[in-house]
Amino acid sequence: MTPTLENYALGRWMPGSGQKQELYDASTGEVIALADGEGLDFAAMLDYGRRVGNPALRKMTFHERGRMIKALAFYLTERKEQFYTLSYRSGATRADSWIDIEGGIGNLFANASLRRKFPDKPFYVDGEPIGLSKGGTFMAQHLMVPKEGVAVHINAYNFPIWGMLEKIAVNLLAGMPAIVKPAVPTAYLTEAVVREIINSGILPEGALQLVVGSGIGILDHVNYQDVVTFTGSAETGRKLKAHPRIIEEAVPFNLEADSLNAAVLGPDAAPGTAEFDLFIKEVRKEMTAKAGQKCTAIRRAIVPEHLVEDVQIALGKALAQTTIGHPLAEGVRMGALAGMEQVKRLREKVQQLAKNTPIVYGDLDNVQVIGGDCKVGAFISPIVLLNPDPFRFTDSHEVEAFGPVTTIMPYKTVDDAVKLANMGKGSLVCSVATDDPMVATEFALGAATHHGRILVLNQEVAKESTGHGSPMPLLIHGGPGRAGGGQEMGGMRGVEHFMQRVAIQGSPTMITAITDVYQAGAKQTERDKHPFQHYFEELTIGQTYTTHRHTVTEADITNFAQVSGDNFYAHVDATSLEGTLFTGRVAHGYYILSKAAGMFVDPRKGPVLLNYGLDECRFTKPVYPGMTIGVQLTVKEKISQEKRDENDVAKGIVRWLVQVTDEIGETVAVATILTMVKKKNQE
């Protein structure tokens, strides 16, 4: 009996109540599942996510959310083989499935590690404080807080696992729940992963819901606190972005659309060079990985006009080694498209392109298949077209054949190559294979306005480059124009899509209280003992220690020059100061900082484990012999650290504001130093 996929809504699995849609094995045409998302109460699902999932995630800190995502990544890794078994039915080979499955889980790991970039709080302070008054009593600070809505992810069929995991990793870290609506043809893979996620019990209730059907009507109920993301065709994306509810409620909408990505062969990359070989390898890989069903695949191969024939021959030889067939058949390197509907659409697009740009490799109607039958399976040959005049025949820059298809086109100058790449009207990625820094610079700066990512490929990066078609969790994934104008992932930038930026104005004391970060000019408190004798938990923001004072002498300057080896003329040669900013021998800035440390450090053994470093330092006024300095040491921020294992010491990092002033109260140096401080509670 053919299994029916279920939706996960309102905390339980439930079938749809409408007409069931058949899902097929891409290689055999066999019906493998039925999908039905009709009858779901989308208003109730969104409300459930806002009421139940959102508060649970919002109250967690970034570190807690990150550890939750990490636990989920390990859980899914232990069960990945069952996903591989199912993935073969989508026409994907083992290598293709690795991108989808382990690439998706890798996004979880990457975002889990990203938690260290954030404080151990539910929100974070964005940027530097902003002074708004001469006297320093009025200021502002930007904060980022999780939105109170739900992230609605509408995903494409080509990466049913990666597409979901790379998105939910980010919204979960930000503190928002999600409703995932995968594309129906491969929804069986998404459903399998969601079942395991729910079974794990790792996510709080309401953090994740699933719609396996069409999802028609879900956007009717979103509001301004929600976020909608879409991955798929530009045409569909534009329609959804224009939904009345999206416009009326000003709902953030992140669109990542398929684009006509280009790869450029630099004029220096002649046959026989490493760059030529890398270019051919990259184009072949991007044509055949996932059978070319990648939003980042190379659709246009832009090459010097005198190398067109060389590229055509070399690419043809490389593609001839690509065996096509059932993903489980031995020796197969390229599987099937997602289904016969995709084959039909691809043929139509290629036929449209072939009117002015002839096919020079491959056959739309004939393909040799291992372990399968092209009459029932969605198999197709790689296709290479040649556009002899790409400035005249512009279909190559406007029509996308979503499959193993690319078009070779010539250029005369690097400027022409830039113009051709940009004629795609916005792409997710482009690459240039060159070993010439001038070519790389001219192309990258010329193409930057039209692309979300640019890869410069040469022999230096060949061994470690992740390649043209690999979006990375810490880099933005998106592009302007045709590519949708959105930005997924991108490290901290991606997390901000699911958060609200707010400017908080007030006195330094109030901003300190709200942000939990000390602001200069805020009220300070002094305690009964030296702050270095307090455990991490005992220290409070704004806690201050004022040192004794010290009068700087010429002997101090001379001795520091001898010890440090810093004999810069301003410190040691009073006869060389004419025409400089200084009126006499001046103390080394690092002497001032070192002396300040000697003044504020408590030499006794205590909870401070070590000096962790220096974040920032400024020397704001010269210090001459005879001037007297003093130091104020203030707890600026506390950052809890995780124990690496059960034997590790429980500890945290304390950021201290160091202010060094002279005898008239003017600041001569200011710095932020970090110490590692032991926690009193070692559990």
PyMOL commands that set and color helices and strands:
alter all, ss='L'
color gray80, all
select helices_A, chain A and resi 42-58+62-77+80-90+94-117+162-174+184-200+218-221+234-241+244-248+274-292+305-320+340-353+394-397+414-422+437-450+481-483+492-496+508-515+531-533+536-538+554-564+569-572+574-576+589-600
alter helices_A, ss='H'
color red, helices_A
select strands_A, chain A and resi 7-9+12-14+21-24+31-35+124-131+139-146+151-154+178-181+208-210+227-232+253-257+261-265+298-304+359-361+383-386+405-411+430-433+454-457+476-477+488-489+499-506+544-546+550-551+608-619+628-640+651-661+667-678
alter strands_A, ss='S'
color yellow, strands_A
deselect
rebuild
show_as cartoon
